[in-house]
Amino acid sequence: MAILFFYYEVFMKYLKSLIFAFKEIFIMFILQYAVLIACIVCLGKDRSIVIGTILICTVEILYVIFKLKNGKPAIEKHNLFSYVLMGIGITTSYNMILFAMGLGNNVTVDINIFLNIIVSGIVGPIFEETLFRYSFINSLKKFNSQKMVIFISSLVFAICHTGITTCIYAFIIGMVNAYLYLKKKDILIPIVIHMSANIFVNILNTYNLYVLIIGIFLVILSTIIIRNCKD
């Protein structure tokens, strides 16, 4: 009976820690959806796309500024080129496989391509990495297992996306970025990987075997460089 009570206390401790760690994610998503719903109600569905996107982007920027001002996440002097290659390699390989399976995303975006790149390729990755890798991972301190922290943070990151293929992609990026963030202690590394992946995906629109081979090669090459890097 004493053993069961002990395990119950341990379980409740970790559960409370996990629920507390969700706090910022929950607040930010509620705030973003509130802004979007307000725009749709006030402006209509068609007119709210651009304005709603800009307002949500503003909320994300304010959150990042707040975290940088109060938390001051570690930023080291790493050579980031290999991480750019990693991001391009992951998104290229994954999307080529999707296109080969007939699952590629050919949906056109209803906003200007440059605004889309700024939102999903620059601001979005900075916000998401600050929220999920910096804030969320650091909130999981009671989980002594690094593998558990990587898995939980990646799973939550994936669930916060829509669509099966997008969730799988988010989980892969989450695993890579969580591992590298915990290993390198530099928030710029996951941001660079995420940004390069999100920006480069805009030029991938059809299956090409040679592009797939290049993507796999970039993943392997960047992994070798990162593993042998002494910084």
Phi, psi and omega in degrees: 000319180296323180293317179297319178296322179297312180294327177295317179296319179296315180299315181295325179296314180289325178295316178297321179297319180292317179298318178296322181294332180287347190305308183294320179299314180299314182298315183293321180290321176298317180296317180296315180293326178296317178297315181296315180296320179298320179294318180296317180294318185278324188247345185093161186296315184291315183285341186276349185300304183290310182296317178298320178298317180294318180294318177296320177299321179295318177300317181295318179297317179297322178296315180297317178300317179299315180293321179293322182289322185264325184262328182051068179299148183295132175229114183257172179267077177262154171282111189271355185299318181296330179283330173296315178299321179298312180298315179296319181296317181295310183293325179293310181300311184296314183288328175295322177296319178297315179297321179297329180270000182076023183248010182297151182269107179254016181287129179278146180272139185275011178239163180307139184300324180290321177294322178298318179294318180296316184286305185272338183262339183237294184295314181305307178300320179298315180296310185294321179290323176295318182286310187272318182275315182280301185288309186293313180298318179291342176276352181260034185296333182287344175277101186290339180278118179295324179297321179294319179298315180298314182294312182298313182295323180289321179295316179296319179299318180293317182297330180284002175253166182247145180091138184298312182295323179291321178296318178297316178299316179297322179296318179297310178300319180298317179297313181297311183291322178295316179298313182291325178295316179292328182280316186266340180058037181224114184292338179295330183296305176297329178296315181295317178299313181296316181296312182297322179294313183291327179284315185292332183297340181293340181260001179264112183226359178201160182286137175211121184300319182293323177293321177299315180297319179297318179299314179296319179299318180295322177297314180295313181298312181295324178297317179297315180297314181295318181293329182264358180283136183266358182284000000 
